Amino acid sequence: MPGFITGGGSAASVSLGLAAATTWGGSDFAGGYGSRRSSPLLIVASGHSITLLVLLVVCGMGHLPFPHTTQFLLGAIGGLEGSLALAVFYRALAMGAMGLTAALTGLLTALVPVIFALWSEGLPRPIAIGGLFLGCVAIWLIAHSPGHGTPPLALIFGAISGTGFGLQLILLKLASTDGVIWALTSARIGGVLGILVVLLFVLPREIKAGSAQWSGFWWMGIIAGGLDTIGNAGYTLAAHNGRLDVAAMVSSLYPGFTILLAAFILRERPTGRQTLGMVVALVSVVLLSL
């Protein structure tokens, strides 16, 4: 019950959260790289669709029992609102000053499940509270690029998308009580439906304006979608077996891994601010694992 002090994060939970952060970072890198040539929404739609088919095959071949209606709906709602939040996030980034918008989104993605966990699971130990605080600082340092001219509406959209992503993390944990695989599958079903609805409104406009890009989106979608699904599994297992706030915070450090991949593959050197953020993130993970 809320109010009492409980433990921080187990080593296994933190390790699974790091695995989620790594693969989510890889998914973002693949999606961002592919978006240079193709529509981001087409990449997401193809990745979601392919991974949904794979998950359905796994559920069928494994003869996994269908979850209770409540858990199935929780997962599907999480996937649906998460896909809509993604569309809002892309819209926010298109409006200017990506660094501030992305930082706000990333921070809220972590803070929403942290606040929920503090209410539902009680306070963690003081050392874990310090780790959570440093995690928030790390996310801000890594994602925020100083700049000017961010439209207020972009920040509002960023806040909406961050809140949506955070709610999706909560719903994934709640849906996993009847099994992690079905939680991922139901979330993907909702996600595919949400992305298809968005495409029905957005794609005709892009085609009419001549801005729709079709080159290679399937391959990038499969890579990004596959890594995203693995990340979802790692996070859900971490949250299922440990504290939600710890799992969400560690998993939300994924922008650091995106930056590392860009440094190794594209030779894009991180800024001093981002490097400091990754050092702070490392300290945060150590504190959360104690």
C-alpha positions as CSV (number, residue, x, y, z in Angstrom):
1,M,0.0,0.0,0.0
2,P,1.2,3.6,-0.6
3,G,3.3,5.4,1.9
4,F,5.8,2.9,3.3
5,I,9.4,2.4,2.2
6,T,10.3,-0.5,0.0
7,G,13.4,-1.7,-1.7
8,G,15.0,-0.3,-4.8
9,G,15.7,-2.3,-7.9
10,S,17.0,-5.8,-8.0
11,A,20.1,-6.4,-10.1
12,A,18.0,-8.6,-12.5
13,S,15.3,-5.8,-12.9
14,V,18.0,-3.2,-13.5
15,S,19.7,-5.5,-16.0
16,L,16.5,-6.0,-17.9
17,G,15.8,-2.3,-17.9
18,L,19.3,-1.7,-19.4
19,A,18.6,-4.3,-22.0
20,A,15.3,-2.4,-22.8
21,A,17.2,0.9,-23.0
22,T,19.8,-0.6,-25.3
23,T,17.3,-2.0,-27.8
24,W,15.0,1.0,-27.6
25,G,18.0,3.2,-28.3
26,G,18.8,0.9,-31.3
27,S,15.2,1.1,-32.5
28,D,15.2,4.9,-32.3
29,F,18.5,5.0,-34.2
30,A,17.1,2.8,-36.9
31,G,13.9,4.7,-37.2
32,G,15.7,8.0,-37.2
33,Y,18.2,6.9,-39.9
34,G,15.4,5.4,-42.0
35,S,13.3,8.6,-41.6
36,R,16.0,10.4,-43.7
37,R,14.6,8.6,-46.7
38,S,11.1,7.4,-45.7
39,S,8.1,8.6,-43.8
40,P,8.5,8.0,-40.1
41,L,4.9,6.9,-39.8
42,L,5.3,4.3,-42.6
43,I,8.4,3.0,-40.8
44,V,6.4,2.6,-37.6
45,A,3.4,1.1,-39.4
46,S,5.5,-1.6,-41.2
47,G,7.5,-2.4,-38.0
48,H,4.4,-2.7,-35.9
49,S,2.6,-4.9,-38.5
50,I,5.5,-7.3,-38.9
51,T,6.2,-7.7,-35.2
52,L,2.5,-8.2,-34.5
53,L,2.4,-11.1,-36.9
54,V,5.5,-12.6,-35.2
55,L,4.0,-12.2,-31.8
56,L,0.7,-13.8,-32.9
57,V,2.6,-16.8,-34.3
58,V,4.5,-17.1,-31.0
59,C,1.3,-17.1,-29.0
60,G,-0.3,-19.7,-31.3
61,M,2.6,-22.0,-31.6
62,G,3.3,-21.8,-27.9
63,H,-0.4,-22.5,-27.1
64,L,-0.3,-19.6,-24.6
65,P,-3.6,-19.2,-22.8
66,F,-5.6,-16.1,-23.8
67,P,-5.4,-13.4,-21.0
68,H,-8.3,-12.1,-19.1
69,T,-10.3,-9.5,-20.9
70,T,-9.2,-6.8,-18.5
71,Q,-5.5,-7.5,-19.0
72,F,-5.9,-7.8,-22.8
73,L,-7.7,-4.4,-22.9
74,L,-5.1,-2.8,-20.7
75,G,-2.4,-3.8,-23.1
76,A,-4.4,-2.9,-26.2
77,I,-5.3,0.6,-24.8
78,G,-1.6,1.1,-23.9
79,G,-0.6,0.2,-27.4
80,L,-3.3,2.4,-29.0
81,E,-2.6,5.5,-26.9
82,G,1.1,4.9,-27.3
83,S,0.9,5.0,-31.1
84,L,-1.2,8.1,-31.0
85,A,1.4,9.7,-28.6
86,L,4.0,8.8,-31.2
87,A,2.2,10.6,-33.9
88,V,1.8,13.7,-31.6
89,F,5.5,13.5,-30.8
90,Y,6.4,13.5,-34.5
91,R,4.2,16.5,-35.0
92,A,5.8,18.3,-32.1
93,L,9.3,17.7,-33.5
94,A,8.2,19.0,-36.9
95,M,7.3,22.4,-35.3
96,G,10.8,23.3,-34.2
97,A,13.5,23.2,-31.5
98,M,13.6,19.4,-31.3
99,G,16.0,19.3,-28.4
100,L,13.7,21.0,-25.8
101,T,10.6,19.1,-27.1
102,A,12.4,15.7,-27.0
103,A,13.8,16.5,-23.5
104,L,10.4,17.3,-22.1
105,T,8.9,14.2,-23.7
106,G,11.7,11.9,-22.4
107,L,11.4,13.4,-18.9
108,L,7.6,12.9,-18.7
109,T,7.9,9.4,-20.1
110,A,10.0,8.5,-17.0
111,L,8.2,10.7,-14.5
112,V,4.6,9.5,-15.1
113,P,5.3,5.8,-14.1
114,V,7.6,7.0,-11.3
115,I,4.8,9.1,-9.8
116,F,2.4,6.2,-10.2
117,A,4.8,3.8,-8.6
118,L,5.4,6.1,-5.6
119,W,1.6,6.1,-5.0
120,S,1.0,2.4,-5.6
121,E,4.2,0.8,-4.3
122,G,5.4,3.2,-1.7
123,L,8.7,5.1,-1.4
124,P,11.8,3.2,-2.4
125,R,14.9,3.4,-0.2
126,P,16.7,6.8,0.0
127,I,19.6,5.6,-2.2
128,A,17.0,4.6,-4.9
129,I,15.3,8.0,-4.6
130,G,18.7,9.5,-5.4
131,G,19.1,7.2,-8.4
132,L,15.6,8.2,-9.7
133,F,16.5,11.9,-9.3
134,L,19.8,11.5,-11.1
135,G,18.0,9.5,-13.8
136,C,15.8,12.6,-14.5
137,V,18.8,14.8,-14.6
138,A,20.5,12.4,-17.0
139,I,17.5,12.3,-19.4
140,W,17.4,16.1,-19.5
141,L,21.2,16.5,-20.2
142,I,21.2,13.8,-22.9
143,A,18.0,14.9,-24.7
144,H,18.0,18.7,-24.3
145,S,19.9,20.8,-26.9
146,P,19.9,24.5,-25.9
147,G,18.2,26.7,-28.4
148,H,15.5,29.3,-28.9
149,G,12.3,29.7,-30.8
150,T,10.4,26.6,-29.6
151,P,6.7,27.3,-30.3
152,P,4.5,26.9,-27.1
153,L,2.3,24.4,-29.0
154,A,5.3,22.2,-29.7
155,L,5.9,22.0,-26.0
156,I,2.3,21.2,-25.3
157,F,2.4,18.4,-27.9
158,G,5.7,17.2,-26.3
159,A,4.1,17.1,-22.9
160,I,1.1,15.2,-24.3
161,S,3.3,12.6,-26.0
162,G,5.5,12.2,-23.0
163,T,2.5,11.6,-20.8
164,G,1.1,9.1,-23.3
165,F,4.4,7.2,-23.4
166,G,4.5,7.1,-19.6
167,L,0.9,5.8,-19.4
168,Q,1.8,3.1,-21.9
169,L,4.6,1.9,-19.6
170,I,2.1,1.7,-16.7
171,L,-0.4,-0.2,-18.7
172,L,2.2,-2.6,-20.0
173,K,3.1,-3.6,-16.4
174,L,-0.6,-4.0,-15.5
175,A,-1.3,-6.1,-18.6
176,S,1.7,-8.4,-17.9
177,T,0.0,-10.0,-14.8
178,D,-1.5,-12.7,-17.2
179,G,1.8,-13.2,-19.2
180,V,4.4,-11.0,-20.8
181,I,4.0,-12.3,-24.4
182,W,0.3,-11.6,-24.5
183,A,0.8,-8.2,-22.9
184,L,3.2,-7.3,-25.8
185,T,0.8,-8.8,-28.3
186,S,-2.3,-6.9,-27.1
187,A,-0.3,-3.7,-27.0
188,R,0.9,-4.3,-30.5
189,I,-2.7,-4.9,-31.7
190,G,-3.7,-1.6,-30.2
191,G,-0.6,0.1,-31.7
192,V,-1.3,-1.2,-35.2
193,L,-4.9,0.1,-35.0
194,G,-3.7,3.5,-33.8
195,I,-1.1,3.9,-36.5
196,L,-3.5,2.8,-39.2
197,V,-6.0,5.5,-38.0
198,V,-3.2,8.1,-38.1
199,L,-2.1,7.0,-41.6
200,L,-5.7,7.4,-42.9
201,F,-5.5,11.1,-42.0
202,V,-1.9,11.9,-42.6
203,L,-0.8,9.8,-45.6
204,P,-3.3,11.2,-48.1
205,R,-2.1,14.7,-47.3
206,E,1.5,13.7,-47.7
207,I,0.8,12.1,-51.1
208,K,-1.2,15.2,-52.2
209,A,1.6,17.4,-51.1
210,G,4.2,15.2,-52.7
211,S,6.1,14.7,-49.4
212,A,5.4,11.0,-49.0
213,Q,8.6,9.1,-49.1
214,W,8.5,5.4,-49.9
215,S,12.1,4.3,-50.3
216,G,13.2,1.4,-48.1
217,F,10.7,1.9,-45.3
218,W,9.9,-1.8,-44.9
219,W,13.5,-2.8,-44.0
220,M,14.0,0.1,-41.6
221,G,10.5,-0.7,-40.2
222,I,11.4,-4.3,-39.5
223,I,14.7,-3.4,-37.8
224,A,13.1,-0.6,-35.7
225,G,10.0,-2.7,-34.9
226,G,12.0,-5.8,-34.0
227,L,14.3,-3.9,-31.6
228,D,11.3,-2.0,-30.2
229,T,9.5,-5.3,-29.4
230,I,12.6,-6.7,-27.7
231,G,12.9,-3.5,-25.7
232,N,9.2,-3.7,-24.7
233,A,9.8,-7.3,-23.5
234,G,12.8,-6.3,-21.5
235,Y,11.0,-3.4,-19.9
236,T,7.9,-5.4,-19.2
237,L,9.9,-8.2,-17.6
238,A,11.8,-5.6,-15.5
239,A,8.5,-4.0,-14.3
240,H,6.8,-7.3,-13.8
241,N,9.6,-8.6,-11.5
242,G,10.6,-5.4,-9.8
243,R,9.5,-1.9,-9.0
244,L,7.8,0.1,-11.8
245,D,9.7,3.3,-11.1
246,V,13.1,1.6,-11.3
247,A,12.2,-0.3,-14.5
248,A,10.8,2.8,-16.1
249,M,13.7,5.1,-15.2
250,V,16.4,2.7,-16.3
251,S,14.6,1.9,-19.6
252,S,14.0,5.6,-20.2
253,L,17.8,6.2,-20.5
254,Y,17.6,4.8,-24.0
255,P,18.5,8.2,-25.7
256,G,22.1,7.7,-24.4
257,F,22.4,4.4,-26.4
258,T,21.0,6.2,-29.5
259,I,23.7,8.8,-29.2
260,L,26.4,6.1,-28.7
261,L,25.2,4.3,-31.9
262,A,25.3,7.5,-33.8
263,A,28.9,8.1,-32.6
264,F,30.1,4.6,-33.6
265,I,28.2,4.2,-36.9
266,L,27.8,7.8,-38.2
267,R,30.8,9.3,-36.4
268,E,28.5,11.9,-34.8
269,R,30.4,13.0,-31.7
270,P,28.3,13.6,-28.6
271,T,28.4,17.1,-27.1
272,G,30.0,17.7,-23.7
273,R,26.5,18.0,-22.2
274,Q,25.4,14.6,-23.6
275,T,28.6,13.0,-22.3
276,L,28.0,14.4,-18.9
277,G,24.4,13.1,-19.1
278,M,25.6,9.6,-19.9
279,V,28.0,9.7,-16.9
280,V,25.1,10.8,-14.6
281,A,23.0,8.0,-16.1
282,L,25.7,5.5,-15.2
283,V,25.7,6.7,-11.6
284,S,21.9,6.6,-11.5
285,V,21.9,2.9,-12.7
286,V,24.5,2.0,-10.0
287,L,22.4,3.6,-7.3
288,L,19.2,2.0,-8.5
289,S,20.8,-1.4,-8.5
290,L,22.0,-1.2,-4.9
